[in-house]
Amino acid sequence: MFHIDISKDLYLSIFERRHASDLYPLIERNRAYLSKWLSFPLYTDKIEDTIEFIDKSLERYSNNNGFWMGIWYKDQLVGAIGYLFIDWKAKKTEIGYWLGEEFQGKGCITIATQQLINYAFEMLKLNKVEINVAKQNVKSLQIPKKLGFVEEGTIRDYEYLQGVYHDRIVHGLLQTEWLNQK
Ligand SMILES: CC(C)(COP(=O)(O)OP(=O)(O)OC[C@H]1O[C@@H](n2cnc3c(N)ncnc32)[C@H](O)[C@@H]1OP(=O)(O)O)[C@@H](O)C(=O)NCCC(=O)NCCS
């Protein structure tokens, strides 16, 4: 199955059903922390929900419409990253990601995001990658900023999480900008 080796300690691997036994406990342990910014942990309350998520991700992969990969650090599942969709007409995608709380601060997301950006431009020949982040999500805002994305605007009250409306900041990186960075 699709796999990207990054370093001796870090690799990405597309989620398969057999990973549910690692993925579900990671979500369960981090439910409160992740739910501040993401909606899925609140409706992932049994392993069958995770299996359903993996099946949908594999379907997305076979339809050429994105996928989710596990982020493995020192042979432990630490988080997830993926293309939420692929718009082949506009040649663009959006990257989403999350980490277990205890695995923050090691650079896993920055490095994994860099890999998926390279893959989108080099292998898929897309024109644009987006990363969209809630305005108050300070840690996540650092990722597109560090990777040279342009802040393109704010969508007001984009999502409603735990009783709070969140504005969403849209960030984009064009293939030409990525080539100039290289
Ligand atoms: C957003 C989130 C993924 C960011 O995690 P993170 O640990 O800050 O990101 P990284 O894994 O890239 O690590 C970066 C940190 O590691 C440090 N680091 C260490 N080694 C590094 C390396 N080799 N390369 C890059 N950074 C490195 C950086 O200095 C940075 O630390 P700092 O935040 O203290 O400056 C995480 O906070 C999270 O999962 N939050 C909840 C879910 C969420 O918000 N998802 C995103 C929705 S848009």
The ligand as a MOL file (V3000), in Angstrom:
LIG
                    3D

  0  0  0     0  0            999 V3000
M  V30 BEGIN CTAB
M  V30 COUNTS 48 50 0 0 0
M  V30 BEGIN ATOM
M  V30 1 C -1.7880 21.6530 14.6850 0
M  V30 2 C -0.8180 20.6090 15.1870 0
M  V30 3 C -0.7780 19.4290 14.2260 0
M  V30 4 C 0.5780 21.2530 15.2740 0
M  V30 5 O 1.4690 20.3750 15.9430 0
M  V30 6 P 3.0000 20.8060 16.1580 0
M  V30 7 O 3.6340 19.8000 17.0080 0
M  V30 8 O 3.0430 22.2390 16.5830 0
M  V30 9 O 3.5820 20.7490 14.6840 0
M  V30 10 P 4.8890 19.9750 14.2240 0
M  V30 11 O 4.7180 18.5170 14.4170 0
M  V30 12 O 5.2130 20.4300 12.8550 0
M  V30 13 O 5.9980 20.4990 15.2230 0
M  V30 14 C 6.4040 21.8620 15.1790 0
M  V30 15 C 7.1060 22.1410 16.4670 0
M  V30 16 O 8.1900 21.2200 16.5830 0
M  V30 17 C 9.4350 21.9210 16.6160 0
M  V30 18 N 10.3700 21.0970 15.8450 0
M  V30 19 C 11.2500 20.2340 16.4080 0
M  V30 20 N 11.9310 19.6040 15.4460 0
M  V30 21 C 11.4990 20.0740 14.2620 0
M  V30 22 C 11.8400 19.7960 12.8960 0
M  V30 23 N 12.7810 18.9130 12.5840 0
M  V30 24 N 11.1640 20.4480 11.9190 0
M  V30 25 C 10.2030 21.3380 12.2030 0
M  V30 26 N 9.8370 21.6390 13.5020 0
M  V30 27 C 10.4800 21.0120 14.5160 0
M  V30 28 C 9.1280 23.2850 16.0500 0
M  V30 29 O 9.9920 24.2720 16.5500 0
M  V30 30 C 7.7120 23.5190 16.5420 0
M  V30 31 O 7.7190 23.8300 17.9050 0
M  V30 32 P 7.0260 25.1730 18.4640 0
M  V30 33 O 5.5360 25.0420 18.1530 0
M  V30 34 O 7.3150 25.1310 19.9210 0
M  V30 35 O 7.6780 26.2750 17.6970 0
M  V30 36 C -1.2250 20.0890 16.5910 0
M  V30 37 O -1.1780 21.1500 17.5100 0
M  V30 38 C -2.6230 19.4710 16.5950 0
M  V30 39 O -2.7990 18.3310 16.2130 0
M  V30 40 N -3.6320 20.2130 17.0780 0
M  V30 41 C -4.9970 19.7090 17.2360 0
M  V30 42 C -5.6530 19.3620 15.9200 0
M  V30 43 C -5.5820 20.5030 14.9300 0
M  V30 44 O -5.6710 21.6570 15.2950 0
M  V30 45 N -5.4320 20.1390 13.6510 0
M  V30 46 C -5.3180 21.1380 12.5890 0
M  V30 47 C -6.6460 21.6190 12.1660 0
M  V30 48 S -6.4500 22.8700 10.9140 0
M  V30 END ATOM
M  V30 BEGIN BOND
M  V30 1 1 1 2
M  V30 2 1 2 3
M  V30 3 1 2 4
M  V30 4 1 2 36
M  V30 5 1 4 5
M  V30 6 1 5 6
M  V30 7 2 6 7
M  V30 8 1 6 8
M  V30 9 1 6 9
M  V30 10 1 9 10
M  V30 11 2 10 11
M  V30 12 1 10 12
M  V30 13 1 10 13
M  V30 14 1 13 14
M  V30 15 1 14 15
M  V30 16 1 15 16
M  V30 17 1 15 30
M  V30 18 1 16 17
M  V30 19 1 17 18
M  V30 20 1 17 28
M  V30 21 1 18 19
M  V30 22 1 18 27
M  V30 23 2 19 20
M  V30 24 1 20 21
M  V30 25 1 21 22
M  V30 26 2 21 27
M  V30 27 1 22 23
M  V30 28 2 22 24
M  V30 29 1 24 25
M  V30 30 2 25 26
M  V30 31 1 26 27
M  V30 32 1 28 29
M  V30 33 1 28 30
M  V30 34 1 30 31
M  V30 35 1 31 32
M  V30 36 2 32 33
M  V30 37 1 32 34
M  V30 38 1 32 35
M  V30 39 1 36 37
M  V30 40 1 36 38
M  V30 41 2 38 39
M  V30 42 1 38 40
M  V30 43 1 40 41
M  V30 44 1 41 42
M  V30 45 1 42 43
M  V30 46 2 43 44
M  V30 47 1 43 45
M  V30 48 1 45 46
M  V30 49 1 46 47
M  V30 50 1 47 48
M  V30 END BOND
M  V30 END CTAB
M  END
